[in-house]
């Protein structure tokens, strides 16, 4: 006896090659590429004029190609502003603010997001409003208080000010995250006899580590680029930061454009190196936050 088995046609799924994408994706990719190139144009001009002599700049303007590889502007900026000292001041202030801001934000958010604090929503709203205040509105009270307590023209005053400013944003962000923290983990830790500090460092901190790493990077870069408050609070050449030193190259009626561009180029290198070193940490932190 012969049994005939009918063959059922199997539909094969079409596997799309990742190189053959839709038109809309290529349009978006082209738009992002054009936007990135537009953002790089000012940096290209800065690099071009950093190695241009004052004579070339005066005769050909900022868009001309330099006739020689001019490095006097770099050496002038390095020696006139004492760049190693300014680099140390900026790194010390930005690094201290980044670490202290993350610690203060974590402690505040732990109390607001997990602890039972009365008026939690009002307190978080106050932190949100604090982020909206312009620095111009804070500069005179900060100047007056620093004068009264003897911290004016010290790096410590700027560290304290920016730690409070950055932790206001960090507290608002982390309090929102901890407000949705899984209660099952907290209850399990409490049943095991863990105290509040143990819960913070053994349960909450490991889960928030990617977010805290992102905050640390942002706080460092934001503080590094600050100009107004360091300009007012740091008047001594021994305490000034890189942005303030760069502004000191501009005179009342005269500006050496090649030296200014050279100084901007040197001042930008540490921030770029910091970002490249911690780029993977930043990407992992953002990805982890998106997955959560």
Secondary structure, DSSP 8 states (H G I E B T S, - for coil): -----------------TTS--HHHHHHHHHHHHHHHHHHHHHHHHHHHHT--HHHHHHH-TTS--SS---HHHHHHHHHTTHHHHHHHHHHHHHHHHHHHHHHHHHHHHHHHTS--TTHHHHHHHHHHHHHS-HHHHHHHHHHHHHHHT-TTSHHHHHHHHHHHHHHHHHHHHHHHHTT--HHHHHHHHHTT--HHHHIIIIIHHHHHHHHHHHHHHHHHHHHT--HHHHHH--STTT--HHHHHHTTB-SS-B-HHHHHHHHHHHHHHHHHHHHHTHHHHHHHHHHHHH-
